[in-house]
Amino acid sequence: MKHVIVAVTGASGGLYALRLLRALLAGGHRVSVIMSGFGRYVLREETGLGAGDELQDRLAGLYGDAVMKGDLTEYKIGDLAASIASGSVHTDGMVVIPCSMKTLSAITHGASSSLIERAADVTLKENRPLVLVPRETPLNIIHLRNLLAAAEAGARIVPAMPAFYQKPSTFDDLADFIAGRVLNLLGMDQQLFSPWDAPSGGKEPAG
């Protein structure tokens, strides 16, 4: 069992977070979840997951009892006394999915004014995997500079850009591609999509 922090912020793309949570919990992992206020609002607007719902139970209702194999704890964004705010508490990495440009900026500049920002800062300083899944378009030069700065600090950037070589037929398939790439970066096996198998004489896609 690994312990992964999953932060959900106010960018569009809550489905990416839900599919990642489903995969982690079904894999029997421990997940600490933090949602920003706007992250919860956008998640409700896009997926119907309302505030006050017991998150793991709701995920089981959506995806089946397999998600009960793992352990989920949700923390309030203002709880800077939470255990995951300390580097002395071991985790195996953190994912911000989707990552708003506001949260990206705060992480890049070490603001640490919320639990999401502090947990990300701790993840970087402890040299643990930090995966950011930005969802914004178009990107202005400030966004691009912040993404570069985050990458230079050690974060891995996984833009919410699903591929199509796996021939997706549902929104879940598209989100699973991103969730699978995130799991790969966390050093976890995944079966959310099949790796590219180029036809004879074909060329492998870049990513």
Long-range contacts (C-beta under 8 A, 24 or more apart in sequence): 1-28, 1-29, 1-30, 1-70, 1-71, 2-29, 2-30, 2-92, 2-93, 2-186, 2-188, 3-29, 3-30, 3-31, 3-32, 3-90, 3-91, 3-92, 4-29, 4-30, 4-31, 4-32, 4-91, 4-92, 4-93, 4-94, 4-95, 4-186, 5-31, 5-32, 5-33, 5-34, 5-84, 5-91, 5-93, 5-94, 5-95, 5-119, 5-123, 6-31, 6-32, 6-33, 6-34, 6-94, 6-95, 6-97, 7-33, 7-34, 7-35, 7-36, 7-39, 7-94, 7-95, 7-96, 7-97, 7-99, 7-103, 7-116, 7-119, 7-120, 8-33, 8-34, 8-35, 8-36, 8-39, 8-40, 8-43, 8-97, 8-98, 9-35, 9-36, 9-38, 9-39, 9-96, 9-98, 9-99, 9-100, 9-102, 9-103, 9-116, 10-36, 10-37, 10-38, 10-39, 10-41, 10-42, 10-100, 10-102, 10-103, 11-42, 11-98, 11-99, 11-100, 11-101, 11-134, 11-135, 11-136, 12-42, 12-46, 12-98, 12-135, 13-46, 13-97, 13-98, 13-133, 13-135, 13-160, 14-39, 14-42, 14-43, 14-46, 14-47, 14-49, 14-98, 15-46, 15-47, 15-171, 15-172, 15-175, 16-97, 16-98, 16-133, 16-135, 16-160, 16-175, 16-178, 16-179, 17-43, 17-97, 17-98, 18-43, 18-47, 18-49, 18-59, 18-62, 18-175, 19-172, 19-175, 19-176, 19-178, 19-179, 19-192, 20-95, 20-97, 20-178, 20-179, 20-182, 20-183, 21-55, 21-59, 21-67, 21-72, 22-59, 22-62, 22-63, 22-67, 22-179, 23-176, 23-179, 23-180, 23-183, 23-190, 23-192, 24-70, 24-183, 25-56, 25-59, 25-66, 25-67, 25-68, 25-69, 25-70, 25-71, 25-72, 26-63, 26-66, 26-67, 26-69, 26-70, 27-69, 27-70, 27-188, 28-69, 28-70, 29-70, 29-71, 29-188, 30-70, 30-71, 30-73, 31-70, 31-71, 31-72, 31-73, 32-72, 32-73, 32-74, 32-75, 32-84, 32-91, 33-72, 33-73, 33-74, 33-75, 34-74, 34-75, 34-76, 34-77, 34-84, 34-115, 34-116, 34-119, 35-74, 35-77, 36-77, 36-100, 36-103, 36-114, 36-116, 37-77, 38-100, 39-100, 75-115, 76-115, 77-114, 77-115, 77-116, 78-114, 78-115, 79-115, 80-114, 80-115, 80-118, 82-115, 84-115, 84-119, 84-122, 85-115, 85-118, 85-119, 85-122, 86-122, 87-122, 87-125, 87-126, 91-123, 91-128, 92-128, 92-129, 92-186, 92-187, 93-123, 93-128, 93-129, 93-130, 93-131, 93-186, 94-119, 94-120, 94-123, 94-128, 94-129, 94-130, 94-131, 95-130, 95-131, 95-132, 95-133, 95-182, 95-186, 96-120, 96-130, 96-131, 96-132, 96-133, 97-131, 97-133, 97-178, 97-182, 98-133, 98-134, 98-135, 98-160, 99-132, 99-133, 99-134, 99-135, 100-135, 100-136, 101-134, 101-136, 101-142, 101-143, 101-146, 104-132, 104-134, 104-143, 104-146, 104-147, 104-150, 105-142, 105-146, 107-132, 107-150, 107-155, 108-146, 108-149, 108-150, 108-153, 124-153, 124-154, 124-155, 127-154, 129-156, 129-185, 129-186, 129-187, 130-154, 130-155, 130-156, 131-155, 131-156, 131-158, 131-182, 131-185, 131-186, 132-156, 132-157, 132-158, 133-158, 133-159, 133-160, 133-178, 133-182, 134-159, 134-160, 135-159, 135-160, 156-185, 158-182, 158-185, 163-205, 163-207, 165-196, 165-205, 166-193, 166-194
